[in-house]
Amino acid sequence: MATRRAEELRSLDVGELESRLAEAKQELFNLRFQIVTGQLDNNARIGQVKKDVARMNTVLREREIAEAESLEGASDV
């Protein structure tokens, strides 16, 4: 399942990916707040959201590296 989710994220453009990342970070903040106040019933959701954030950061970093490599390759020519 994680592979399918990563492939789905790779198909998004950078703007959409960054907006989803911001939403996921906000959800993670809210979940942590719910834990502190004793309102959270499903603790497993925190782990899921943290993994989603990590996947999005990974995809963004992959794109950043690919762009840097393409610019580096262009300057060598």
C-alpha positions, 0 to 999 in steps of 0.5 A: 500500500505504501508504494501505491501511495508514493506513486500517487504522490509522485503524479502530483505537481509541486504546488498540490504536493506542498498544499497536501503536506501543509494539510497533513502537518496541520492534521498532525498538530491537531492529533497531537493536541487531541492526545494532550487533551485526552480526546483522541480515540485512535492513536494509530492515526498519528503514525499514519499521518507521520508516514504520509508527511515523510512520504511527501517530504521524500517525493519533494526531495527526490524532485529537488535532487533531480532538478539539481542534477539536470541543471548540473548536467546542462552546465557541463555541456 
